[in-house]
Amino acid sequence: MIPVFRPTVDQEEIDAVTEVLKSGWWGLGPKTQELEHAFAEYVGAKHGVGLNSCTAALHLALKVAQVEGGEVITTPLTFISTNHAILYNDAAPVFADVEEDTLNIDVRDIERKLSPRTKAIMVVHYGGHPVDLDEIHALAGPRGIPVIEDAAHAAGASYKGRPIGSISMATCFSFHAVKNLATGEGGMVTIEDEELDKRLRQLRWMGITKDTWNRSEDISRYSWYYSVEELGFKCHLSDIPAALGLVQLSKLGRTNARRREIARRYTSGLGDLAWLQTPVERPYVHSSFHNYVIKAERRDDLMAHLQKAGVATGMHYIPNHLYPMYKEWCTRLPVVERVWQTLVTLPLYPDLTDAEADVVIEAVRSFPA
C-alpha cells in the first residue's frame, strides 16, 4: 500500500537525536534555542518560539492577540485545532466560506462577516497554498484587527516573494510527523514584536519569567530564582525534537522541491481527465505542496477504487462548522458544503518515487468514471 504521508528521515536525524541523548540535556535547552533562531532566520521573522505543537502555537497566538470575549473570523476547512484554539481563548468562531479553486478562506466573505466584535482574523494556508494576504491585511489593518496565520501546511511556502512566517502579527507552524518539516510532534510561532515574543515565552512555560536553560546559563548566585507573573501553560518544545527539526530545516528546500516535482507529475498525468480537478497554484504564490488534493464527484467510489489498487488516500477536511460541538456557531456556507464532498488527498511525500507516483496516476485513470 502506498501511504498518503510518510516522514523522510536518514542517518543525519538519527545522529542528531543521539547527540542530544548523550548530552544529558533533553528538555528545553540549547537545541531548541538554535532551532528557534534558525527557523526565524529562514522565514525572515525577528523571533521564533518553539512549542510542542501547532495547536499550542495557535492557542498562545490568540492569547496574546487578546481575543477573549470577541469573535475570530476563521475557515471551516481545516484541522479542528485551528478552531478549538479560538474556543480555548473564550472567543467565538465566525466561519467564512472558502474559494472553490484554492480551498482557502474567501476574502469577500471575511469582509461580509466583519463586525465591531471581530478581535482577529485566522487564515489557513490550505495544502501549503498561501492565502491572499494583501487583500486580508487591507481589510484588517485599517480596523486594527490582527491577522494570525495557521501555516501548519506552509513551511517553506512564500507569498509574492516573501516567506510565510514574516508577514502577519503571528504565524503558527506544525512540525508534526508528516509535515514538511517533521519532528514527530512540535511547532513554532514566528512573531515580530519584542514584547509579544517575551510573553509567549512566559506563557509556554507556566507563566514563569525564566526557563530552565536560561537559568542554567546564569552564573550569578541567584540563578535558581524566578517569578511567576501570570497563568501559563506547559507547551514548550524540547531538545530531542528540536535536534530533528534542525536537520529537517537544512533539507527543507530540497524536500519541498521534490514535493513540487511529484505535484507536477500528478498534474501532467491527470490534468486531461474531465471528471476531476487538479490543484491550482496562483502565480503570486509558491506553494509548499504539503498535500495534493483533487476534486471528484464520486469521491467515495474513487477512494474505494484506489484502496483496491494499493493506493491509500485521505480527505482533508470535514468542515468544522458541521461538527456537533460547533452547532452554536454553524452557518450556511454553500461553497465548502458542496466542495468538501469531492475532496481526495493523494499520496505526497519526498520519498515517493516516480514509479510509485505513476502507479497512483494509473490507478486514478483506471477509475470507471
Backbone hydrogen bonds, N-H to C=O, Kabsch-Sander energy under -0.5 kcal/mol:
donor,donor_aa,acceptor,acceptor_aa,energy
2,I,310,G,-2.9
9,V,7,P,-0.6
13,E,10,D,-0.7
14,I,10,D,-1.4
15,D,11,Q,-2.9
16,A,12,E,-2.2
17,V,13,E,-2.3
18,T,14,I,-2.3
19,E,15,D,-2.2
20,V,16,A,-1.5
21,L,17,V,-2.6
22,K,18,T,-2.3
23,S,19,E,-1.2
24,G,20,V,-0.9
25,W,20,V,-0.5
26,W,24,G,-0.6
29,G,27,G,-0.6
33,Q,29,G,-2.1
34,E,30,P,-2.4
35,L,31,K,-2.5
36,E,32,T,-2.5
37,H,33,Q,-2.1
38,A,34,E,-2.6
39,F,35,L,-3.1
40,A,36,E,-2.1
41,E,37,H,-2.2
42,Y,38,A,-2.1
43,V,39,F,-2.1
44,G,40,A,-0.9
45,A,40,A,-2.6
47,H,191,I,-1.7
49,V,189,V,-2.4
50,G,48,G,-0.5
51,L,187,G,-2.7
52,N,235,C,-2.3
57,A,53,S,-1.5
58,L,54,C,-2.8
59,H,55,T,-2.4
60,L,56,A,-2.7
61,A,57,A,-2.5
62,L,58,L,-2.3
63,K,59,H,-1.6
64,V,60,L,-2.5
65,A,61,A,-1.2
66,Q,63,K,-1.3
67,V,62,L,-1.2
69,G,90,D,-2.5
70,G,67,V,-2.4
71,E,117,R,-2.9
72,V,92,A,-2.5
73,I,120,A,-1.9
74,T,94,V,-2.4
78,T,76,P,-1.5
82,T,79,F,-1.7
84,H,80,I,-2.5
85,A,81,S,-2.2
87,L,83,N,-1.5
88,Y,84,H,-2.6
89,N,85,A,-0.9
89,N,86,I,-0.6
90,D,87,L,-2.1
91,A,86,I,-1.7
92,A,70,G,-2.5
94,V,72,V,-2.6
95,F,93,P,-0.6
96,A,74,T,-2.7
99,E,104,N,-3.2
103,L,99,E,-1.6
106,D,97,D,-2.8
107,V,105,I,-0.6
110,I,106,D,-1.9
111,E,107,V,-2.2
112,R,108,R,-1.6
113,K,109,D,-1.3
113,K,110,I,-0.6
114,L,110,I,-0.6
114,L,111,E,-0.9
118,T,115,S,-2.0
119,K,71,E,-3.5
120,A,71,E,-1.1
121,I,146,P,-2.1
122,M,73,I,-3.3
123,V,121,I,-0.5
123,V,148,I,-2.4
125,H,150,D,-1.8
126,Y,124,V,-1.6
128,G,125,H,-2.1
129,H,126,Y,-2.0
133,L,131,V,-1.7
136,I,132,D,-1.7
137,H,133,L,-2.9
138,A,134,D,-1.9
139,L,135,E,-1.1
140,A,136,I,-2.5
141,G,137,H,-3.0
143,R,140,A,-0.7
144,G,140,A,-0.5
144,G,141,G,-1.8
145,I,140,A,-2.4
148,I,121,I,-2.7
148,I,146,P,-0.5
149,E,170,A,-2.4
150,D,123,V,-3.8
150,D,148,I,-0.5
151,A,149,E,-1.0
151,A,172,C,-2.7
154,A,151,A,-1.2
157,A,154,A,-2.2
158,S,286,H,-1.9
159,Y,162,R,-3.1
160,K,284,Y,-3.4
162,R,159,Y,-2.1
164,I,157,A,-2.5
166,S,163,P,-1.4
169,M,147,V,-0.8
170,A,147,V,-1.1
171,T,190,T,-1.9
172,C,149,E,-3.2
173,F,188,M,-3.3
175,F,186,G,-3.0
177,A,184,G,-1.6
179,K,176,H,-2.1
182,A,180,N,-0.6
183,T,175,F,-3.4
184,G,175,F,-0.5
185,E,183,T,-1.2
187,G,51,L,-2.4
188,M,173,F,-1.5
189,V,49,V,-1.8
190,T,171,T,-2.6
191,I,47,H,-1.9
192,E,169,M,-0.7
197,D,193,D,-2.0
198,K,194,E,-2.0
199,R,195,E,-2.2
200,L,196,L,-2.6
201,R,197,D,-1.8
202,Q,198,K,-1.5
203,L,199,R,-2.8
204,R,200,L,-2.2
205,W,202,Q,-1.1
206,M,203,L,-0.7
206,M,233,F,-3.3
207,G,202,Q,-2.8
208,I,202,Q,-0.6
208,I,205,W,-2.1
209,T,227,S,-2.7
215,R,211,D,-2.1
216,S,212,T,-1.9
217,E,213,W,-1.4
218,D,214,N,-0.8
218,D,215,R,-0.6
219,I,217,E,-0.7
223,S,220,S,-1.4
225,Y,222,Y,-1.8
229,E,207,G,-2.1
229,E,227,S,-0.5
230,E,207,G,-0.6
232,G,206,M,-0.9
232,G,230,E,-0.7
233,F,203,L,-3.3
235,C,204,R,-2.1
235,C,233,F,-0.8
236,H,204,R,-0.6
237,L,50,G,-1.1
239,D,26,W,-0.8
239,D,27,G,-2.0
240,I,26,W,-1.1
242,A,238,S,-1.7
243,A,239,D,-2.2
244,L,240,I,-1.5
245,G,241,P,-2.6
246,L,242,A,-2.2
247,V,243,A,-1.4
248,Q,244,L,-2.7
249,L,245,G,-2.8
250,S,246,L,-1.5
251,K,247,V,-0.9
251,K,248,Q,-0.7
252,L,248,Q,-0.6
252,L,249,L,-0.9
255,T,251,K,-2.9
256,N,252,L,-2.6
257,A,253,G,-1.7
258,R,254,R,-1.9
259,R,255,T,-1.8
260,R,256,N,-2.1
261,E,257,A,-2.0
262,I,258,R,-2.2
263,A,259,R,-2.6
264,R,260,R,-2.7
265,R,261,E,-2.1
266,Y,262,I,-2.6
267,T,263,A,-2.6
268,S,264,R,-2.6
269,G,265,R,-2.2
270,L,266,Y,-2.0
271,G,267,T,-2.1
273,L,270,L,-2.0
274,A,272,D,-0.6
276,L,273,L,-1.2
277,Q,295,K,-1.9
285,V,282,R,-1.8
286,H,158,S,-2.5
288,S,128,G,-1.5
290,H,127,G,-1.6
291,N,127,G,-1.0
292,Y,346,L,-0.6
293,V,291,N,-0.5
294,I,292,Y,-0.6
294,I,344,V,-2.6
295,K,277,Q,-2.0
296,A,342,T,-2.5
297,E,275,W,-0.6
299,R,296,A,-0.6
299,R,297,E,-1.1
302,L,298,R,-2.4
303,M,299,R,-2.5
304,A,300,D,-2.1
305,H,301,D,-2.2
306,L,302,L,-2.5
307,Q,303,M,-2.1
308,K,304,A,-1.9
309,A,305,H,-1.2
310,G,307,Q,-1.6
311,V,306,L,-2.8
312,A,2,I,-2.6
312,A,310,G,-0.5
314,G,345,T,-1.7
317,Y,315,M,-0.5
320,N,76,P,-2.8
322,L,319,P,-2.0
323,Y,320,N,-1.8
326,Y,323,Y,-1.6
327,K,324,P,-1.7
329,W,326,Y,-1.4
330,C,327,K,-1.2
333,L,331,T,-0.5
337,E,333,L,-2.2
338,R,334,P,-1.1
338,R,335,V,-0.6
339,V,335,V,-3.1
340,W,336,V,-2.0
341,Q,338,R,-0.7
342,T,339,V,-2.2
343,L,340,W,-1.0
344,V,294,I,-2.3
345,T,314,G,-2.9
346,L,292,Y,-2.7
346,L,344,V,-0.6
348,L,4,V,-2.5
352,L,349,Y,-2.2
357,A,353,T,-2.5
358,D,354,D,-2.3
359,V,355,A,-1.6
360,V,356,E,-2.0
361,I,357,A,-2.5
362,E,358,D,-2.7
363,A,359,V,-2.2
364,V,360,V,-2.3
365,R,361,I,-2.7
366,S,362,E,-1.7
367,F,364,V,-1.6
369,A,367,F,-2.2
